[in-house]
């Protein structure tokens, strides 16, 4: 249960004088919600049965579907076990109101990722990604369509071109050299190391340097990584609000709506600071006639700002500042959380 919702329930029942009334009220609310879900699921199941030919899967219970079969902190192992019984290639699950298809073999994955990639290219709507990634204006969480194709073209031609990737080579080499030095020092002192944490730190250091440049943005980058860590925590796992999207009151009831609004403001504030700093750097570079082949090195934010300012035509709606922010946020989130500052130096 959401900690915020749990605390509300505890405070609600703290007075013994009102306990009978509160219990009756809670029971009534739960009954109404249960009946609503049952009616909704019955309608959805009829529609799905007529439109879909789902693969086999484990038996599901009313209201919750197969949620009860996904306990613990290692859901991938549970999916492996279920696929062994009901797959092995393709299996269907129902979690709450939603149907999921689980792919468990390389052959089936190839069909999904390559042969029929367009059919599976879209992304489901999640309240978290919609609120935190500017209406899903990046690429990682965008639904398939004109905007997604524009973002893919932008990434292919500008962000991940061979020339751009090569320009980040020194950053990668420095981060790996720092890792090797840390491991060498630990070995000399016969000290144990956490390789998972160190690998995460290296990845974060590379993505942070590539996105924000050198250490003049260290403070902003460190603040941003705190925001990214919080967002990564929210994106992980299943949330009841995602499994029952028709219950539109759940985000407010569980406290998720307030949490997302607070986190969105914090993220937007840090991104504004980073973008303003980049604009100031670009202005100073132009004033001092810096040709950007010397001390000034373009990073990811610079590339996005160039495209946004010049309104480069990629065959779709223009690149807005919200797109710049969404892609920057996705870049850091995909880069992994961790102590980015530990590998973040002038070089």
C-alpha positions in Angstrom: 0.0 0.0 0.0 1.2 3.5 -0.7 2.8 5.0 2.5 0.9 8.2 2.1 -2.5 6.4 1.8 -1.6 4.1 4.7 -0.8 7.1 6.9 -4.1 8.7 6.0 -6.0 5.6 7.0 -4.2 5.4 10.3 -4.9 9.0 11.1 -8.5 8.6 10.0 -9.1 5.8 12.6 -7.1 7.4 15.4 -10.3 8.5 17.2 -12.2 5.7 18.9 -15.4 7.8 19.0 -15.7 7.9 15.3 -14.4 4.3 14.6 -17.8 2.6 13.9 -18.8 5.3 11.5 -15.4 5.4 9.7 -15.5 1.6 9.3 -18.9 1.7 7.7 -17.8 4.5 5.4 -14.7 2.6 4.4 -16.6 -0.6 3.8 -19.1 1.3 1.6 -16.3 2.9 -0.4 -14.6 -0.4 -1.0 -17.8 -2.1 -2.0 -18.6 0.6 -4.5 -15.1 0.5 -6.0 -15.2 -3.3 -6.2 -18.6 -3.3 -8.0 -17.3 -0.6 -10.3 -14.2 -2.6 -11.2 -16.2 -5.8 -11.7 -18.7 -4.1 -14.1 -15.8 -2.4 -15.9 -13.8 -5.6 -16.3 -16.9 -7.5 -17.5 -17.4 -4.9 -20.3 -13.6 -4.9 -21.1 -13.4 -8.7 -21.2 -16.3 -8.9 -23.7 -14.7 -6.4 -25.9 -11.3 -8.1 -25.6 -12.7 -11.5 -26.3 -14.2 -10.2 -29.5 -11.1 -8.3 -30.7 -8.1 -10.3 -29.4 -6.8 -13.8 -29.7 -4.6 -13.9 -26.7 -1.9 -16.5 -26.1 -2.2 -19.0 -23.2 -1.5 -17.8 -19.7 -2.2 -18.7 -16.0 -5.7 -18.5 -14.5 -6.7 -15.1 -13.4 -8.8 -13.9 -10.5 -11.6 -11.4 -10.7 -10.5 -7.7 -10.2 -6.8 -8.4 -9.7 -6.2 -10.8 -12.6 -2.7 -12.3 -12.1 -1.3 -9.8 -9.7 -1.2 -12.4 -6.9 1.3 -14.4 -9.0 3.8 -11.6 -9.2 5.1 -11.2 -5.6 8.6 -10.5 -4.4 11.5 -8.3 -5.6 12.5 -10.6 -8.6 9.5 -10.5 -11.0 11.6 -11.6 -14.0 12.3 -14.9 -12.3 8.6 -15.3 -11.6 7.8 -14.6 -15.2 10.4 -17.2 -16.2 8.7 -19.8 -14.0 5.2 -19.0 -15.4 6.5 -19.0 -19.0 7.8 -22.5 -18.4 4.3 -23.7 -17.6 2.2 -21.6 -20.0 4.7 -20.5 -22.7 7.4 -21.1 -23.4 7.6 -18.5 -26.2 4.6 -16.2 -25.6 2.3 -15.9 -22.6 -0.4 -13.5 -21.6 -1.0 -12.0 -18.2 -3.7 -9.7 -16.8 -2.6 -7.3 -14.2 -5.6 -5.4 -12.9 -7.5 -4.0 -15.9 -4.6 -4.4 -18.3 -3.5 -7.3 -20.5 0.2 -8.0 -21.0 2.1 -10.2 -23.4 5.3 -11.8 -22.1 8.0 -12.8 -24.6 10.5 -15.3 -23.2 12.7 -16.7 -26.1 15.1 -15.1 -28.5 13.1 -16.3 -31.5 9.9 -14.7 -30.2 11.8 -11.5 -29.3 13.2 -11.2 -32.8 9.6 -11.4 -34.2 8.5 -8.6 -31.9 11.6 -6.4 -32.1 12.4 -6.8 -35.8 9.9 -8.6 -38.0 6.8 -6.8 -36.5 8.6 -3.9 -34.8 6.1 -1.3 -36.1 3.1 -3.1 -34.5 5.0 -3.1 -31.1 6.6 0.3 -31.4 4.2 2.3 -29.3 4.4 2.9 -25.5 1.5 2.5 -23.0 0.2 5.6 -21.3 1.5 6.0 -17.7 0.6 8.9 -15.5 4.2 9.1 -14.2 5.8 9.4 -17.6 3.1 11.8 -18.8 3.6 14.2 -15.9 7.4 14.0 -15.5 8.4 13.9 -19.2 6.3 16.8 -20.5 3.4 14.9 -21.9 5.8 12.2 -23.2 7.5 14.6 -25.7 10.8 12.8 -25.7 11.3 9.4 -27.5 11.5 6.7 -24.8 7.9 7.0 -23.6 6.3 8.6 -26.7 3.5 6.8 -28.5 4.1 5.7 -32.0 3.3 8.4 -34.5 4.6 11.5 -36.2 6.3 12.9 -33.1 8.0 9.5 -32.4 9.3 9.3 -35.9 10.6 12.9 -35.7 12.4 12.1 -32.4 13.9 8.9 -33.9 15.2 10.9 -36.8 16.7 13.5 -34.5 18.5 10.8 -32.5 19.8 9.0 -35.6 21.0 12.2 -37.4 22.1 14.4 -34.6 22.5 12.8 -31.1 23.8 9.3 -31.9 25.5 9.8 -35.3 29.0 8.3 -35.7 30.6 11.7 -35.4 28.7 12.6 -32.3 29.5 9.3 -30.6 33.2 9.7 -31.5 33.2 13.2 -29.9 32.4 11.6 -26.6 35.3 9.1 -26.8 37.5 11.1 -24.4 34.7 11.2 -21.8 34.4 7.4 -22.0 38.1 6.8 -21.8 38.5 9.1 -18.7 35.6 7.4 -16.9 36.9 3.9 -17.6 40.4 5.1 -16.6 39.0 6.4 -13.3 37.3 3.0 -12.7 40.5 1.0 -13.4 42.4 3.3 -11.0 39.8 2.8 -8.3 40.0 -1.0 -8.8 43.8 -0.9 -8.7 43.8 1.1 -5.5 41.3 -1.3 -3.9 43.3 -4.3 -5.0 46.5 -2.8 -3.5 44.8 -2.3 -0.2 43.0 -5.6 -0.4 39.7 -3.8 -0.1 36.4 -5.3 -1.3 34.5 -3.3 -3.9 30.9 -3.1 -5.1 31.2 -3.6 -8.8 27.5 -3.0 -9.5 27.7 0.4 -7.8 31.0 1.3 -9.5 29.6 0.4 -12.9 26.5 2.5 -12.3 28.8 5.4 -11.3 30.8 5.1 -14.5 27.6 5.0 -16.6 26.2 8.1 -14.8 29.5 9.9 -15.1 29.6 9.4 -18.9 26.0 10.4 -19.5 26.3 13.4 -17.2 29.5 14.7 -18.9 28.0 14.0 -22.3 24.8 15.9 -21.4 26.2 18.8 -19.4 29.9 19.2 -20.3 32.7 19.9 -17.9 32.7 20.7 -14.2 31.3 24.2 -14.4 27.9 22.5 -14.3 28.9 20.1 -11.5 26.4 21.7 -9.0 23.5 21.7 -11.4 24.4 18.2 -12.6 24.5 16.9 -9.0 21.1 18.4 -8.2 19.7 17.0 -11.4 21.0 13.5 -10.5 19.0 13.7 -7.2 15.9 14.4 -9.3 16.7 11.6 -11.7 17.2 9.1 -8.8 13.7 10.0 -7.5 12.2 9.6 -11.0 13.9 6.2 -11.4 12.3 5.0 -8.2 8.9 6.1 -9.4 9.3 4.4 -12.7 10.3 1.1 -11.2 7.7 -1.6 -10.5 3.9 -1.6 -10.8 1.6 1.0 -9.4 -2.0 0.5 -8.6 -2.8 3.7 -10.5 -1.3 2.2 -13.7 -3.1 -1.1 -13.3 -6.5 0.5 -12.9 -6.5 3.5 -15.3 -10.3 3.8 -15.3 -10.3 4.7 -11.6 -9.2 8.3 -12.2 -9.6 9.2 -8.6 -6.8 6.9 -7.5 -3.8 9.2 -8.2 -5.3 11.8 -5.8 -6.4 9.3 -3.3 -3.0 7.6 -3.0 -1.0 10.8 -3.0 0.7 10.1 -6.3 -0.8 13.2 -8.0 0.7 15.6 -5.4 4.0 13.7 -5.4 4.3 14.0 -9.2 3.4 17.7 -9.2 6.1 18.4 -6.6 8.7 16.3 -8.5 7.8 17.9 -11.8 8.4 21.4 -10.5 11.7 20.3 -9.0 12.8 18.7 -12.2 11.7 21.6 -14.4 13.5 24.1 -12.1 16.8 22.2 -12.3 16.5 21.8 -16.1 15.8 25.6 -16.4 19.0 26.3 -14.5 21.1 23.9 -16.7 19.6 25.3 -19.9 20.1 29.0 -18.8 23.7 28.2 -18.0 24.3 26.7 -21.4 22.7 29.7 -23.1 25.1 32.0 -21.1 28.1 29.9 -22.1 27.0 30.0 -25.7 26.6 33.8 -25.6 30.1 34.2 -24.0 31.6 31.9 -26.6 30.1 34.0 -29.4 31.2 37.2 -27.8 34.8 36.0 -27.4 34.7 34.7 -30.9 35.2 31.1 -29.7 34.9 28.9 -32.7 34.0 25.9 -30.5 36.9 24.0 -31.8 39.1 25.1 -28.8 38.0 25.4 -25.2 34.3 25.3 -25.9 33.0 21.7 -26.5 29.4 21.1 -27.5 27.4 18.6 -25.3 24.0 17.1 -25.7 22.1 20.1 -24.3 24.0 22.4 -26.8 23.0 20.2 -29.7 19.4 20.2 -28.7 19.4 24.0 -28.2 20.9 24.4 -31.6 18.1 22.4 -33.2 15.5 24.3 -31.1 16.8 27.7 -31.9 17.3 27.1 -35.6 14.0 25.2 -35.8 15.6 22.5 -37.9 12.9 20.8 -40.1 12.7 17.1 -39.4 9.4 16.6 -41.1 7.1 17.1 -38.1 6.0 19.7 -35.5 8.8 22.0 -34.4 11.2 21.2 -31.6 10.1 23.0 -28.5 11.8 23.7 -25.2 9.7 20.9 -23.7 11.1 18.5 -26.2 14.7 19.6 -25.2 13.9 19.0 -21.5 12.1 15.7 -22.1 15.1 14.3 -24.1 17.6 15.6 -21.6 15.7 13.9 -18.7 15.3 10.6 -20.6 19.1 10.7 -21.4 20.0 10.9 -17.8 17.3 8.4 -16.6 18.5 5.8 -19.2 22.1 6.5 -18.2 21.3 5.0 -14.8 21.2 6.5 -11.3 24.2 6.5 -9.0 26.9 8.8 -7.6 27.6 10.6 -10.9 29.7 13.2 -9.2 32.3 10.6 -8.2 33.5 10.3 -11.8 32.7 13.8 -12.8 35.7 16.0 -13.1 37.4 18.4 -15.5 39.4 15.7 -17.2 
